[in-house]
Amino acid sequence: MKKALIASTALVLSAGVAAADVTFSGFARTGLDFVENRAGGAQETQIQSRVRMNVLATTSTDQGVDFGARLRFQWDQGASELDQFAPGQIYVTASGLTVSVGNVGTAFDSAGLLYASEIGIFDRSLGNPAGSFFAYSTGGYGANNNRVGIAATYAVDALTARISYVNTDQTVSDSNEEIGVSVDYSMDAIALSAAAVLDGAGIDGNDQYFLGAAYTLPGTSNKLGLNWIDNGDVADSTTITLYGEFEVAPLTTVKGYVANNDAAGNATDVAYGIGGKYDLGGAYLATAIHRSYSKDIIADFGVRFNF
């Protein structure tokens, strides 16, 4: 009887697993990271590695509504083991509309061209936004365990529109809140992107704005882009970035940018970088070198593969 009970239980559990749609994905990367005058007097050249695992569980109703839940585990060289488990996200999708609750990707941070100038194995750019705002949290919330986000994304043809709301502590009536919106639109060789966030990171009056455009040369994957970012009250600066990406040989791409940021503490308002990427088929090698607003050199070289 005991064996029969165990066998029946195993059959039921295995049927549940088979009925569920659970997928695993992620990436791993490792490389040399050089930062001139690294903060705290730390060694300038270090090995930096990351392993990320995404777990996505989905199901669909008879009416064609999709439900999903997402978790992320991540390890970074030197990071605390306790800060590598991302808070969860639950979402529902129907007729092009996706509504997410929990640890959401915010509208501003999800704008399509916001990070388009990034280069190298560590996806860096000194033309990235410098302000404070919420985004999908790859680690824990820290002291803000009651933080909650709600985001909606609507995609139809070439248009994607987003709106998000984040409450830093939903258990109290005077909690800080952030509201963001973004829109992406593509037509032929032109991509346009715009975003705004009000009270970024829950800081009153810390409003930020973004406009971006990219042009892909006809018959190629080569592109040029221009971004403008108002970084809000906390950063108190504006960033303008011109970037380009060009295939210079089979499987080989070169990408670079020039950025201008007018923050008061900069040693120079101009930063720039150039990088290269070589596709290995299932993995790639990448490298980059930048000159920062403090006139320091930042460089990297490494390998990455997705799974």
N, C-alpha and C positions, 0 to 999 in steps of 0.2 A: 504493500500500500504506500509506504514511504517513497519508494522509487517511482511509483506511478504518479504520486503527487508532485514530485520534483520534475518528472518529465512533462507533466501537464503545465506546470508553472513556466518551465523553459520554453514550451511551445507558445504560450500566450505572450511571453516577453519578446520572443523572436519575431512573432507576428507584428507586434507593436513597432519594433525596430524597422522591419521591412516596410511598414506602411508610412513611416516617417521619412521625410526628405531632408537629410542632414548632410551638409557638405563642409569640407575643410579646405582652406586655402591660406595662402600667405606668401612670405618671401624670406630670404636670408641674404645678408650682405656682410662683407668684411673688407677692411682696407686701412691704409695708412692715412692718418689725419695730422696735418701740420698746421699749427696756429702760432704765428709769431707773437711774442709777448703774451702768451696764454695767461688768463686770469689766475691770480694767486701764486704766480711764479711756478706753475706746474710745468712738467716736461712738455716741450713744444711739439715733439713728434710722438704720437701714440697710435696704437692699433685700436680701432673702433669697430664693433660688430653689433649686429641686431638680428634677432630671429622673431618673426611675427606669425602668429597662428590665428586665423579667423574661423569661428564656428558659426554656421548659419543653418537654422532649422526653419523649414517652411511647410506650409500645408495650404490647400485650396478647398474652398467650399463648392457645393454643386452649382451655386449662382455665379461662379467665376471670380470670387473675391479671394485674394491671396493674403495670408498671414505669415509673419516671419518674426524670428527672434535672433539677435546677434550678440555674440560674446567675442572678446579679443584677449589673447594672451601675448605678452611681448617681453623679450629679454633684451636689455641694452647693456653693453659693457660698462661696468662701474655704477649702474643704477641699483637702487634697493630692490630686493626681491619682493618686498611687500607692495611695491608701487607698479607692478607689471600686469595687473589684472584690471581690465577696463570695465567700468559699470555697463550693465546690459542695455539693450535697445529692443523695443517691440514695435512692429510696424504692420500696417494694412495697406494693400494696393488694389485699386479698382478703377478701370476706365481712364488710365493715365495719371491718376491722383494717388500719391503715397503720403500717408500720415504716420509719423514716427513719434514715439514717446520714450523718455528716459535719457540716455546718453546719445543725444542726436547730433548729426552733422548740421551746424548752423548755416543759415542762408548766406551770411557774409563770407564765411570761411569756405563755402562750397562754390563760390562764383567761379565760372569755368576758366578764366584767364588770369586769375589773381596770382597764381604761382607759376605762370607759364615761362618765366625767365630762369627757372632753377636749372642748375648744371651739376655735373659730377656724381660720384657714387653716393654722396650724402644729400643730394637734392638741395643744394644751397643756392641762395641768391641774395645779394645785398639790396636788390630791388623789391624784395618781399615787403608786405606790410609791417610797420614798426609799432603800431598801436596795440592797445590791450582790448581783446574781445574773446568771447567764448568760442570753442570749437569742440569737435568730437574729442573726448578725453581718452588718451591711450593708456593712462594710468588711473589711479584712484582720485577721488575728489578731495582727499585730505580731510580738513575739518568740516567741509561743506557736504556732508553725506546726504543731506536732504535737498540738494540741488536737483532740479528736474527740468527737462526741456521738452518742448513740443515743436515739431517741424512738419511742414507740408510742402510737397514738391509736385508740380503739375507739368507733365511733358506731353507735347503734341507736335508732331512733325519737327520743324527746326527750332521750336521755342521750348525753353525750360524756365519755369518761374518757381521761386521758393519764398517761403516766409517762415520765420522761426521765433520762438519765445523761450527764454531761459529765466527761471526763478532760482535765485541762489539758495533760498531756504523756504520751501513751501509751508513749513510748520509755523511760521511767524507772519504776522500781518504787515510788518514794515520791512519785508525783505527787499533786496535790490533785484531789479529785473533788466533784461536786455531784449530788444526787439530788432530783428534783422530782415532784410528783403534782398533778393537778387534776381536778375533776369539774364539768360543767355540766348543768343539768336545767331544762327548761321545761315548764310545764303551764298551759294556757289563757293567762291574762294575766300569770302570774308566772314570772320567770326567777331561778334560783338558781345560784350559782357559789362554789366553794371551792377553795383551793390551798394547798400547803405546799412549801417548798424547804429541804433540809437541807444545811448547809455551803455556803451561797450563795456563788457566784463562787469556789468551792474554798477558802473560808476556814473553818477549823475552828470549829464552834459557831455560825456565822452563820446560824441557822435563822430562817425567815420564814413568816408565815401570812396568809391572806386569806379573808375571807368577804364575799359580796356578794349583794344581792337587788334586783330591779327589778319594778315593777308597771306594766303598760300599761293605761290607762283604757279601759274597754269601748267599742268602736265608734270608737276614735280611734288615732292614732299617738303620743299624748301619754303620757309615762311619768315615773315617779319612781323613784329608786334610792338605796340606802344601801350604802356600802362600809366595811369595817374591815380595816386592814392593820397587822400587827406587822412593823416594818421591820428587825428583827434587831439583832445586836450592833454592827455597824459604824455604822449610822445611829442606833441607840439611841433609837428613837422609835416612837410609834404614830400612825397617821393614820386619822381618821374623816371620811368625805365624804358629804354629802347633795347629790344633784343632780336636775335635772329638765329635761325637754325638751318643748316645746309648739309646735304649729303655730298661729301667730297670724293667718295670712292664706294664701291660696293660694300654694304654692311657697315660703313663708317660715316658717322655724323659729327659735325662740329657745331657747337652752339656757344653764343656769347651774348653779353649784355653790357650796357653802360647805364648807371643809375645816378640820379642827383637827389640828394636829401639835404634839406636846409635846417636840420636841427642845430641848436646853438652850440652844443658841445663838440661838434665834429672838427677834426683837424683839417679835413677837406670835405667839400660837399659832393665830390665825385668819387664813386666806386665803380669797379668794373671787374669782369671775369670772363674767362674763356675755358671751354671744356670740350672733351671728345668722348665718343661712345663707339664701341666696336661690338657688333652683335655676333655672339658665338653660336646662336641657335639653341634656345632653351636657357641661355644665360648671357650676360654681357659684361664687358670690361668698361670702366669709365674713369675719367680723370678730370681735374679742374684746377685752376689757379685763379685767385681773386686778389685785388687790392682793396682793403676796407676803408671806411671813413676815418679810421685812425691811422691810415697809411701803412698798416701791417699787411703782411702776406699770409693768405690762407690757401692751402693746397691739399689735394687728396688723390688717392688712386686705389681702386679696388675692384671687386667682382660682386655681382648680384645675380640671383636666380629666383624665379617665382615657382610656386607649386600649388 
